[in-house]
Amino acid sequence: MQNLRPVELKAWLDDPARPQPLLLDVREGWEYERCHLDGATLLPMSSIQTRLGELDLNRETVVICHHGVRSFHVARFLEANGFCNVINLTGGVDAWAKEVDRTMPTY
């Protein structure tokens, strides 16, 4: 599994020559409503196992949570289930708010 810091993900998202990854937010709905990255897909960690078939095994997928712990575990689970392009957002949305978008609400 790869790890990316928020500034690295921002550079990727801003690069029109690079295919955009799936931004998979694994937090709970109330957390997502509080703040999220634009374009992120909400799929709470508790639903991953039952909704695995909705995800593309081959698409580059950046897994996102609050601080990077839940996303790390989900990324490992995805890899164990055949996903080959999984990336954990180190520090999660909290680090994104501190390093990339200081206007993003935090909690």
C-alpha positions as CSV (number, residue, x, y, z in Angstrom):
1,M,0.0,0.0,0.0
2,Q,1.1,3.5,-0.8
3,N,0.7,6.5,1.4
4,L,0.3,10.1,0.2
5,R,0.5,13.4,2.2
6,P,-2.2,15.9,1.4
7,V,0.1,18.2,-0.5
8,E,1.0,15.3,-2.8
9,L,-2.6,14.4,-3.4
10,K,-3.4,18.1,-4.1
11,A,-0.7,18.1,-6.8
12,W,-2.1,15.0,-8.3
13,L,-5.7,16.3,-8.4
14,D,-4.4,19.6,-9.9
15,D,-2.6,17.8,-12.7
16,P,-4.9,17.6,-15.8
17,A,-2.5,15.1,-17.4
18,R,-3.0,12.5,-14.7
19,P,-6.1,10.3,-14.5
20,Q,-8.1,11.2,-11.4
21,P,-8.3,8.7,-8.6
22,L,-11.4,7.6,-6.8
23,L,-11.4,9.5,-3.5
24,L,-13.0,7.0,-1.1
25,D,-14.1,8.6,2.1
26,V,-14.6,5.9,4.8
27,R,-15.9,8.1,7.6
28,E,-19.4,8.2,8.9
29,G,-22.1,10.4,7.2
30,W,-22.0,13.1,9.9
31,E,-18.3,13.4,9.5
32,Y,-18.6,13.7,5.7
33,E,-21.3,16.4,6.1
34,R,-18.9,18.3,8.4
35,C,-16.1,18.4,5.8
36,H,-14.9,16.4,2.8
37,L,-12.7,16.7,-0.2
38,D,-14.6,17.8,-3.4
39,G,-15.5,14.8,-5.5
40,A,-15.0,12.3,-2.7
41,T,-17.3,9.2,-2.5
42,L,-18.7,8.4,0.9
43,L,-18.6,4.7,1.8
44,P,-18.3,4.3,5.5
45,M,-15.9,1.7,6.9
46,S,-18.8,-0.3,8.4
47,S,-20.2,-0.8,4.8
48,I,-17.0,-1.7,2.9
49,Q,-17.3,-5.4,3.3
50,T,-20.9,-5.5,2.0
51,R,-20.4,-3.0,-0.8
52,L,-17.0,-4.1,-2.1
53,G,-18.6,-5.0,-5.4
54,E,-19.3,-1.3,-6.1
55,L,-15.6,-0.5,-6.3
56,D,-13.3,-1.0,-9.3
57,L,-10.4,-3.4,-8.4
58,N,-8.1,-1.6,-10.8
59,R,-8.9,2.0,-10.4
60,E,-6.4,4.1,-8.4
61,T,-8.2,4.6,-5.1
62,V,-7.2,7.1,-2.4
63,V,-8.8,6.1,0.9
64,I,-9.6,9.0,3.3
65,C,-10.7,9.3,6.9
66,H,-10.3,11.8,9.7
67,H,-6.6,11.1,10.7
68,G,-5.5,8.3,8.5
69,V,-6.1,5.3,10.8
70,R,-9.4,4.0,9.5
71,S,-8.3,4.6,5.9
72,F,-5.1,2.6,6.6
73,H,-7.2,-0.4,7.7
74,V,-9.6,-0.1,4.8
75,A,-6.8,0.2,2.4
76,R,-5.2,-3.0,3.8
77,F,-8.6,-4.7,3.5
78,L,-9.0,-3.7,-0.1
79,E,-5.5,-4.9,-0.9
80,A,-6.3,-8.3,0.8
81,N,-9.4,-8.5,-1.5
82,G,-7.5,-8.0,-4.8
83,F,-7.4,-4.2,-5.2
84,C,-4.0,-3.3,-6.6
85,N,-3.9,0.5,-6.7
86,V,-4.8,1.5,-3.2
87,I,-3.4,4.6,-1.5
88,N,-3.9,5.9,2.1
89,L,-4.2,9.6,2.7
90,T,-1.8,10.1,5.6
91,G,-3.2,12.4,8.2
92,G,-6.7,12.3,6.6
93,V,-8.9,15.3,6.2
94,D,-7.4,16.8,9.4
95,A,-4.0,17.0,7.7
96,W,-5.7,18.2,4.5
97,A,-7.3,21.1,6.4
98,K,-3.9,22.0,8.0
99,E,-1.7,21.6,5.0
100,V,-3.8,22.3,1.9
101,D,-7.1,24.0,2.7
102,R,-7.1,26.1,5.8
103,T,-10.8,27.1,5.2
104,M,-11.9,23.5,5.6
105,P,-13.8,23.0,8.9
106,T,-12.2,20.7,11.4
107,Y,-13.6,18.6,14.2
